[in-house]
Amino acid sequence: MQGTVDGFSYGAVTPLVAYLMACLGGALGLRCTTRSLLVTHSRRPAWLALGSAAIGSGIWTMHFVAMMGFSIEETQIHYDKPLTYASLGLAIVMVGVGIFIVGYRGATGTPLFTGGTITGLGVASMHYLGMAGVSFHGRFTYNTFTVSASVVIAVVAATAALWAAGQVRGFAWSVGASLVMGLAVSGMHYTGMAALGVHLDGASHTAGGAPAASTLAPMLIGPLAFLLLAGVVVIFDPLMAVGRPAWRPVEHKPGVPATAAASHTDRRSALHEGRRTARRPEHHGSRTP
């Protein structure tokens, strides 16, 4: 028996809020990735780990906010909590691998392609593992071509976002990248949902409909609280908003963005020192009789 699916039970509310959650997680994660390119080697893992958790939590939150509007008219749906939380862990780990590759090897060439591919596969894996946690009196089927398209969207979007984060061009640049990433993550989600087919095992004796907010809300509290905490860290970091290097030159790090930032700082320091040296003889000469 074929089930009737509705992905927008609450109208445009759930897609809009889901998109904002994806943008929030992407913005925080990409700013942390950018920040990691401007600090010393010993502090870089902390910023990359925070960025990985922020992006993973944002993607996961986006998915389940969107799922609040998902319903099967003929039956009630439930969520397997171990699988649901496993999808969160998978997202953070795979996104983290991709971000660490870019953070240590640079946002160009092979490291960018590898990191973007792993990050995109993490987004897609989180989605389909999360869908595996949906239980009802039936089973899901997927259109292979549409699933492949959703994975390509995730990989391309993740690669583009990591490239933008590695350019170190200030806050506005990362905001634009996060908007693109949020759009791509949401697009990947709804493309994956378009590949979905529902087959019921038989007539259900329970009324269908979207899951109650009380079902998903408790699972969303933790990731939302983490995103707020990450946001506080980003806001109160003095260099986060402007995306500029520290006052003293940073140590040499692999990767084009980090090297460019360091050399830019060295040139500015050398220029200022040259100006001071040129002015000192005139200053002292004016005081001599």
HELIX and SHEET records of a PDB file:
HELIX    1   1 VAL A   13  SER A   36  1                                  24    
HELIX    2   2 ARG A   44  MET A   67  1                                  24    
HELIX    3   3 LYS A   81  ARG A  105  1                                  25    
HELIX    4   4 GLY A  109  ALA A  132  1                                  24    
HELIX    5   5 THR A  144  ALA A  165  1                                  22    
HELIX    6   6 PHE A  171  ALA A  194  1                                  24    
HELIX    7   7 ALA A  213  PHE A  236  1                                  24    
HELIX    8   8 VAL A  256  GLY A  285  1                                  30    
SHEET    1   A 2 VAL A   5  ASP A   6  0                                        
SHEET    2   A 2 SER A  71  ILE A  72 -1                                        
SHEET    1   B 2 HIS A  78  TYR A  79  0                                        
SHEET    2   B 2 VAL A 134  SER A 135 -1                                        
SHEET    1   C 2 GLY A 138  TYR A 142  0                                        
SHEET    2   C 2 LEU A 196  LEU A 200 -1                                        
END                                                                             
